[in-house]
């Protein structure tokens, strides 16, 4: 596979920092994250459910969060959203 190199000029500092942060979280380089984002942005959008969840699954695996902890996190989030929606309905 033939590859090309590009240079991005005038990238805002906050955008670059977000790229660096995302790379650190993913355990890779900013260049790799930028390449992935470009490829994802240019690829057809009919992804499988596994492809959509892949990055999330990798982050969970790398974080060391257990299944029980993840389940508790989602349960708390659902309860909070339910409570907030109920409060909105009452106002």
Backbone torsions as a table, in degrees:
resi	resn	phi	psi	omega
1	UNK	NA	126.1	179.3
2	UNK	-81.3	137.0	178.8
3	UNK	-120.5	159.0	177.5
4	UNK	-126.7	157.7	177.0
5	UNK	-113.6	137.3	174.6
6	UNK	-125.2	159.7	175.7
7	UNK	-122.8	130.3	178.3
8	UNK	-100.8	120.7	-178.6
9	UNK	-101.1	151.0	173.1
10	UNK	60.4	39.0	175.2
11	UNK	-75.2	124.2	-179.0
12	UNK	-56.8	146.2	-176.5
13	UNK	-58.1	-39.7	-179.3
14	UNK	-69.1	-31.1	176.4
15	UNK	-69.5	-42.4	178.6
16	UNK	-63.9	-40.6	179.6
17	UNK	-64.7	-39.9	177.3
18	UNK	-62.4	-38.7	178.2
19	UNK	-65.0	-44.1	178.2
20	UNK	-63.4	-43.5	179.6
21	UNK	-62.9	-44.9	-179.5
22	UNK	-64.4	-39.2	178.2
23	UNK	-63.8	-43.1	179.0
24	UNK	-61.0	-44.4	179.5
25	UNK	-63.3	-34.5	-178.0
26	UNK	-87.3	-6.7	-179.8
27	UNK	70.7	36.7	-179.2
28	UNK	-141.0	-166.0	-176.8
29	UNK	-99.8	157.6	174.4
30	UNK	-58.4	-36.2	179.2
31	UNK	-63.0	-41.1	179.4
32	UNK	-66.3	-41.6	178.2
33	UNK	-63.8	-43.2	178.5
34	UNK	-60.8	-42.7	178.5
35	UNK	-61.5	-45.1	179.0
36	UNK	-61.0	-44.0	-178.9
37	UNK	-63.4	-40.7	178.3
38	UNK	-64.4	-47.5	-179.6
39	UNK	-62.1	-42.9	178.6
40	UNK	-63.8	-39.5	-179.3
41	UNK	-67.6	-25.1	-178.5
42	UNK	-99.7	-7.4	-177.5
43	UNK	-86.8	158.4	176.2
44	UNK	-57.8	149.0	-171.9
45	UNK	-91.4	1.0	-179.5
46	UNK	-88.5	78.8	-179.5
47	UNK	-89.2	152.4	174.9
48	UNK	-76.1	164.2	178.5
49	UNK	-60.5	-39.8	178.1
50	UNK	-62.8	-38.9	178.6
51	UNK	-67.4	-37.8	178.9
52	UNK	-66.6	-42.6	-177.1
53	UNK	-83.5	-10.7	-176.8
54	UNK	-51.6	-53.0	-179.9
55	UNK	-60.5	-39.2	179.2
56	UNK	-64.7	-44.9	179.6
57	UNK	-60.3	-41.6	178.9
58	UNK	-63.6	-42.3	179.7
59	UNK	-64.3	-41.4	178.9
60	UNK	-63.1	-45.5	-179.8
61	UNK	-60.4	-44.3	-179.1
62	UNK	-69.2	-27.1	-177.3
63	UNK	-75.0	-22.5	-178.2
64	UNK	82.6	7.8	178.2
65	UNK	-67.7	134.5	178.9
66	UNK	-79.9	164.8	176.8
67	UNK	-59.4	-40.7	179.6
68	UNK	-64.8	-40.9	178.8
69	UNK	-65.7	-40.4	179.0
70	UNK	-66.2	-41.4	177.6
71	UNK	-61.7	-42.6	178.8
72	UNK	-63.9	-39.7	178.3
73	UNK	-60.4	-47.6	179.7
74	UNK	-66.7	-37.3	178.2
75	UNK	-63.0	-45.2	177.7
76	UNK	-62.0	-42.8	-179.0
77	UNK	-63.5	-43.7	178.7
78	UNK	-61.8	-43.8	179.7
79	UNK	-63.1	-40.6	179.6
80	UNK	-65.2	-43.9	178.4
81	UNK	-63.9	-42.2	177.9
82	UNK	-60.0	-45.5	179.8
83	UNK	-62.8	-44.5	-179.8
84	UNK	-63.7	-42.0	178.5
85	UNK	-64.6	-38.8	178.5
86	UNK	-64.5	-42.0	178.5
87	UNK	-63.6	-39.3	177.7
88	UNK	-63.0	-40.3	179.9
89	UNK	-64.4	-32.0	-176.8
90	UNK	-80.4	-14.1	-178.6
91	UNK	-97.8	NA	NA
